[in-house]
Protein backbone atom coordinates (compact mmCIF):
# COMPACT_ATOMS: atom_id res chain seq x y z
CA UNK A 1 0.00 0.00 0.00
CA UNK A 2 1.34 3.44 -0.94
CA UNK A 3 2.37 5.56 2.02
CA UNK A 4 -0.06 8.37 2.84
CA UNK A 5 1.53 11.79 2.41
CA UNK A 6 0.41 15.40 2.86
CA UNK A 7 2.09 18.55 1.62
CA UNK A 8 2.43 19.81 5.21
CA UNK A 9 3.84 16.61 6.68
CA UNK A 10 6.48 17.25 9.35
CA UNK A 11 8.68 15.15 11.57
CA UNK A 12 7.04 14.28 14.86
CA UNK A 13 8.43 16.50 17.62
CA UNK A 14 7.34 15.92 21.22
CA UNK A 15 8.33 19.48 22.13
CA UNK A 16 5.17 20.66 20.41
CA UNK A 17 3.09 19.24 23.23
CA UNK A 18 4.42 21.95 25.55
CA UNK A 19 4.61 25.01 23.34
CA UNK A 20 3.56 28.49 24.42
CA UNK A 21 0.94 30.24 22.27
CA UNK A 22 0.22 33.93 21.81
CA UNK A 23 -3.42 34.74 22.53
CA UNK A 24 -4.70 38.31 22.58
CA UNK A 25 -1.61 39.86 24.11
CA UNK A 26 -0.71 37.02 26.50
CA UNK A 27 1.55 34.03 25.99
CA UNK A 28 -0.04 30.94 27.49
CA UNK A 29 0.55 27.16 27.55
CA UNK A 30 -0.99 25.20 24.71
CA UNK A 31 -3.57 23.67 27.05
CA UNK A 32 -4.83 27.15 27.98
CA UNK A 33 -4.93 28.59 24.46
CA UNK A 34 -8.69 28.55 23.95
CA UNK A 35 -11.20 30.88 22.33
CA UNK A 36 -14.93 31.37 22.77
CA UNK A 37 -17.47 29.30 20.88
CA UNK A 38 -18.91 32.72 19.99
CA UNK A 39 -15.73 33.70 18.19
CA UNK A 40 -16.47 34.81 14.64
CA UNK A 41 -13.67 32.64 13.29
CA UNK A 42 -15.15 29.52 14.86
CA UNK A 43 -18.70 30.39 13.86
CA UNK A 44 -18.22 31.68 10.35
CA UNK A 45 -14.60 31.45 9.27
CA UNK A 46 -14.50 35.25 9.51
CA UNK A 47 -10.79 35.99 9.63
CA UNK A 48 -7.43 35.87 7.87
CA UNK A 49 -4.18 34.10 8.57
CA UNK A 50 -0.55 34.00 7.54
CA UNK A 51 2.16 31.32 7.64
CA UNK A 52 5.88 31.94 8.13
CA UNK A 53 9.03 29.83 8.51
CA UNK A 54 11.98 30.34 10.82
CA UNK A 55 15.42 29.62 9.36
CA UNK A 56 18.57 30.11 11.45
CA UNK A 57 17.00 32.77 13.66
CA UNK A 58 15.30 34.66 10.83
CA UNK A 59 11.67 34.69 9.78
CA UNK A 60 12.10 34.42 6.02
CA UNK A 61 10.55 37.23 3.96
CA UNK A 62 8.81 38.60 7.05
CA UNK A 63 7.92 42.00 5.59
CA UNK A 64 6.26 40.41 2.55
CA UNK A 65 4.22 38.11 4.77
CA UNK A 66 3.14 41.06 6.92
CA UNK A 67 2.21 43.01 3.78
CA UNK A 68 -0.06 40.15 2.76
CA UNK A 69 -1.59 39.85 6.24
CA UNK A 70 -2.42 43.56 6.53
CA UNK A 71 -3.69 43.75 2.95
CA UNK A 72 -6.01 40.79 3.58
CA UNK A 73 -7.27 42.32 6.82
CA UNK A 74 -7.97 45.61 5.09
CA UNK A 75 -9.78 43.81 2.28
CA UNK A 76 -12.26 42.26 4.72
CA UNK A 77 -12.49 45.47 6.81
CA UNK A 78 -10.84 43.86 9.83
CA UNK A 79 -8.76 45.89 12.29
CA UNK A 80 -5.95 43.64 13.53
CA UNK A 81 -5.61 45.78 16.64
CA UNK A 82 -1.80 46.02 16.31
CA UNK A 83 0.49 47.88 13.94
CA UNK A 84 3.32 46.12 12.07
CA UNK A 85 5.78 46.61 14.90
CA UNK A 86 3.23 45.22 17.35
CA UNK A 87 2.70 42.11 15.23
CA UNK A 88 6.45 41.61 14.88
CA UNK A 89 6.92 41.95 18.63
CA UNK A 90 4.17 39.40 19.27
CA UNK A 91 5.86 37.00 16.85
CA UNK A 92 9.33 37.47 18.34
CA UNK A 93 8.02 37.23 21.91
CA UNK A 94 6.29 33.93 21.10
CA UNK A 95 9.40 32.62 19.38
CA UNK A 96 11.59 33.49 22.35
CA UNK A 97 9.10 32.08 24.85
CA UNK A 98 9.51 28.75 23.06
CA UNK A 99 13.29 29.01 22.69
CA UNK A 100 13.05 28.45 18.94
CA UNK A 101 15.92 29.30 16.59
CA UNK A 102 15.27 27.34 13.39
CA UNK A 103 13.01 24.74 11.73
CA UNK A 104 9.84 26.31 13.11
CA UNK A 105 6.56 27.25 11.44
CA UNK A 106 4.32 30.07 12.62
CA UNK A 107 0.64 30.51 11.90
CA UNK A 108 -0.81 33.93 12.67
CA UNK A 109 -4.60 34.00 12.85
CA UNK A 110 -6.82 37.04 13.22
CA UNK A 111 -10.61 36.88 13.48
CA UNK A 112 -13.22 39.59 13.90
CA UNK A 113 -13.58 38.53 17.53
CA UNK A 114 -16.32 37.35 19.86
CA UNK A 115 -19.95 37.83 18.86
CA UNK A 116 -22.77 38.82 21.16
CA UNK A 117 -25.17 36.54 19.29
CA UNK A 118 -24.55 33.55 17.00
CA UNK A 119 -25.38 35.21 13.68
CA UNK A 120 -23.57 36.45 10.61
CA UNK A 121 -23.62 40.25 10.70
CA UNK A 122 -20.12 41.62 11.48
CA UNK A 123 -21.58 44.28 13.79
CA UNK A 124 -22.33 41.45 16.23
CA UNK A 125 -18.57 40.99 16.74
CA UNK A 126 -18.12 43.52 19.52
CA UNK A 127 -15.22 42.04 21.44
CA UNK A 128 -12.13 41.64 19.37
CA UNK A 129 -10.25 41.04 17.30
CA UNK A 130 -8.99 37.61 18.33
CA UNK A 131 -5.28 37.34 17.50
CA UNK A 132 -3.41 34.04 17.87
CA UNK A 133 0.12 32.97 16.98
CA UNK A 134 0.99 29.27 17.02
CA UNK A 135 4.65 28.41 16.47
CA UNK A 136 5.59 24.74 16.24
CA UNK A 137 8.88 22.93 15.85
CA UNK A 138 8.41 21.85 12.26
CA UNK A 139 10.81 20.15 9.89
CA UNK A 140 9.23 19.04 6.58
CA UNK A 141 9.26 15.28 6.13
CA UNK A 142 7.69 14.43 2.78
CA UNK A 143 9.05 10.98 1.90
CA UNK A 144 8.07 10.81 -1.76
CA UNK A 145 6.75 12.99 -4.59
CA UNK A 146 3.15 14.11 -4.19
CA UNK A 147 0.29 12.49 -6.12
CA UNK A 148 -2.43 14.81 -7.39
CA UNK A 149 -5.96 14.20 -8.63
CA UNK A 150 -7.97 16.73 -10.61
CA UNK A 151 -11.24 17.57 -8.83
CA UNK A 152 -14.43 19.39 -9.85
CA UNK A 153 -13.96 22.09 -7.21
CA UNK A 154 -12.60 25.32 -8.66
CA UNK A 155 -10.79 28.37 -7.41
CA UNK A 156 -13.50 30.88 -8.23
CA UNK A 157 -14.09 34.46 -9.18
CA UNK A 158 -12.97 37.34 -6.94
CA UNK A 159 -16.59 38.45 -6.49
CA UNK A 160 -17.49 35.17 -4.81
CA UNK A 161 -14.51 34.49 -2.55
CA UNK A 162 -11.27 35.93 -3.80
CA UNK A 163 -8.76 33.05 -3.97
CA UNK A 164 -5.95 35.49 -3.25
CA UNK A 165 -7.15 35.84 0.34
CA UNK A 166 -5.67 33.67 3.10
CA UNK A 167 -9.09 33.54 4.71
CA UNK A 168 -10.29 31.21 7.45
CA UNK A 169 -13.12 30.14 5.12
CA UNK A 170 -11.33 27.19 3.49
CA UNK A 171 -14.22 24.77 3.02
CA UNK A 172 -13.96 24.81 -0.78
CA UNK A 173 -10.32 23.73 -0.58
CA UNK A 174 -11.06 21.17 2.13
CA UNK A 175 -13.75 19.59 -0.05
CA UNK A 176 -11.28 19.52 -2.93
CA UNK A 177 -8.73 17.77 -0.73
CA UNK A 178 -11.33 15.21 0.39
CA UNK A 179 -12.24 14.51 -3.24
CA UNK A 180 -8.57 13.97 -4.09
CA UNK A 181 -8.10 11.59 -1.18
CA UNK A 182 -11.20 9.64 -2.25
CA UNK A 183 -9.51 9.29 -5.64
CA UNK A 184 -6.39 7.86 -4.01
CA UNK A 185 -4.25 11.01 -4.26
CA UNK A 186 -2.53 13.23 -1.68
CA UNK A 187 -3.82 16.60 -2.79
CA UNK A 188 -6.25 18.14 -5.27
CA UNK A 189 -5.34 19.81 -8.54
CA UNK A 190 -7.89 22.57 -9.05
CA UNK A 191 -8.82 24.26 -12.31
CA UNK A 192 -9.93 27.83 -12.83
CA UNK A 193 -13.36 28.87 -14.11
CA UNK A 194 -12.16 28.52 -17.71
CA UNK A 195 -10.90 24.98 -17.25
CA UNK A 196 -7.21 25.86 -17.17
CA UNK A 197 -4.84 24.33 -14.60
CA UNK A 198 -4.65 26.61 -11.61
CA UNK A 199 -3.40 25.46 -8.22
CA UNK A 200 -3.82 22.75 -5.62
CA UNK A 201 -6.03 22.97 -2.56
CA UNK A 202 -3.06 24.09 -0.42
CA UNK A 203 -0.13 25.05 -2.67
CA UNK A 204 0.75 26.81 -5.90
CA UNK A 205 1.50 24.58 -8.88
CA UNK A 206 4.21 24.57 -11.56
CA UNK A 207 5.17 22.32 -14.44
CA UNK A 208 8.38 22.07 -16.47
CA UNK A 209 8.32 21.46 -20.22
CA UNK A 210 11.52 21.31 -22.30
CA UNK A 211 13.44 23.23 -19.67
CA UNK A 212 10.86 26.01 -19.31
CA UNK A 213 8.81 26.58 -16.14
CA UNK A 214 5.07 27.18 -16.47
CA UNK A 215 2.57 28.33 -13.86
CA UNK A 216 -0.91 29.79 -14.01
CA UNK A 217 -1.64 33.41 -14.86
CA UNK A 218 -2.14 34.09 -11.16
CA UNK A 219 -5.67 35.39 -11.71
CA UNK A 220 -7.38 32.66 -9.66
CA UNK A 221 -4.71 31.38 -7.29
CA UNK A 222 -3.30 32.37 -3.94
CA UNK A 223 -0.78 35.19 -4.33
CA UNK A 224 1.93 32.92 -2.97
CA UNK A 225 5.13 34.49 -1.71
CA UNK A 226 7.14 31.35 -2.47
CA UNK A 227 5.45 31.23 -5.88
CA UNK A 228 6.71 34.72 -6.66
CA UNK A 229 10.18 33.91 -5.34
CA UNK A 230 10.40 30.97 -7.75
CA UNK A 231 9.32 33.16 -10.67
CA UNK A 232 11.90 35.80 -9.67
CA UNK A 233 14.65 33.18 -9.29
CA UNK A 234 13.91 31.76 -12.71
CA UNK A 235 14.11 35.21 -14.32
CA UNK A 236 17.35 36.02 -12.51
CA UNK A 237 18.99 32.73 -13.48
CA UNK A 238 18.01 32.44 -17.15
CA UNK A 239 15.42 29.74 -16.60
CA UNK A 240 12.53 30.45 -18.99
CA UNK A 241 9.36 31.01 -16.95
CA UNK A 242 5.82 31.70 -18.14
CA UNK A 243 2.66 32.75 -16.31
CA UNK A 244 0.09 31.44 -18.76
CA UNK A 245 -3.10 29.51 -19.34
CA UNK A 246 -2.43 25.82 -19.91
CA UNK A 247 -4.51 22.66 -19.92
CA UNK A 248 -4.48 19.23 -18.35
CA UNK A 249 -3.16 17.89 -21.66
CA UNK A 250 -0.12 20.16 -21.25
CA UNK A 251 0.21 19.02 -17.67
CA UNK A 252 0.08 15.29 -18.33
CA UNK A 253 2.93 15.59 -20.84
CA UNK A 254 5.13 17.71 -18.55
CA UNK A 255 8.70 16.66 -17.84
CA UNK A 256 8.43 17.74 -14.20
CA UNK A 257 5.90 19.23 -11.80
CA UNK A 258 6.26 20.77 -8.37
CA UNK A 259 4.36 22.68 -5.70
CA UNK A 260 5.38 25.81 -3.83
CA UNK A 261 4.45 27.02 -0.38
CA UNK A 262 5.93 28.54 2.75
CA UNK A 263 6.04 25.18 4.54
CA UNK A 264 7.55 22.87 1.93
CA UNK A 265 9.28 25.44 -0.31
CA UNK A 266 9.35 23.30 -3.48
CA UNK A 267 7.74 19.85 -3.32
CA UNK A 268 8.02 17.50 -6.32
CA UNK A 269 4.92 15.98 -7.91
CA UNK A 270 5.30 12.47 -9.25
CA UNK A 271 1.81 11.58 -10.46
CA UNK A 272 -1.32 13.38 -11.67
CA UNK A 273 -4.58 11.55 -12.32
CA UNK A 274 -2.72 8.23 -12.42
CA UNK A 275 -0.20 9.48 -14.99
CA UNK A 276 3.47 9.45 -14.04
CA UNK A 277 5.03 12.87 -14.57
CA UNK A 278 8.50 12.63 -16.09
CA UNK A 279 10.48 10.01 -14.21
CA UNK A 280 8.10 10.16 -11.26
CA UNK A 281 10.79 11.69 -9.07
CA UNK A 282 12.27 15.15 -8.61
CA UNK A 283 13.54 16.50 -11.93
CA UNK A 284 16.69 18.53 -12.60
CA UNK A 285 14.96 21.88 -13.04
CA UNK A 286 13.03 21.44 -9.78
CA UNK A 287 16.27 20.47 -8.04
CA UNK A 288 18.04 23.54 -9.41
CA UNK A 289 15.23 25.83 -8.27
CA UNK A 290 15.33 24.20 -4.84
CA UNK A 291 19.05 24.93 -4.60
CA UNK A 292 18.59 28.53 -5.73
CA UNK A 293 15.80 29.00 -3.21
CA UNK A 294 17.91 27.64 -0.35
CA UNK A 295 20.69 30.04 -1.34
CA UNK A 296 18.17 32.91 -1.33
CA UNK A 297 16.94 31.96 2.13
CA UNK A 298 20.53 31.78 3.39
CA UNK A 299 21.14 35.31 2.09
CA UNK A 300 17.94 36.45 3.79
CA UNK A 301 19.14 34.98 7.09
CA UNK A 302 22.49 36.77 6.85
CA UNK A 303 20.95 40.27 6.59
Buried (B, 14 or more C-beta within 10 A) or exposed (E): EEEEBBBBBBEEBEEBEEBBBBBBEEBBEBEEBEBBEBBBBBBBBBBBBBBBBBBEEBBBBBEEBBBBBBBBBEEBEBEBBBEBEEBBEBBEBBBEBBEBEEBBBBBBBBBBBBBEEEEEEBEBBEBBBBBBBBBBBBEBEBEBBBBBBBBEBBBBEEEEBBBBBBBBBBEBBEBBBBBBBEBEBBBBBBBBEEEBBBBBBBBBBBBBBEEBBBBBBBBBBBBBBBBBBBBEBBEEEEBBBBEEBBEBEBBBEBBBBBBBBBBBBBBBBBBBBEEEBBEBBBBEBBBBBBEBBEEBBEEBBEE
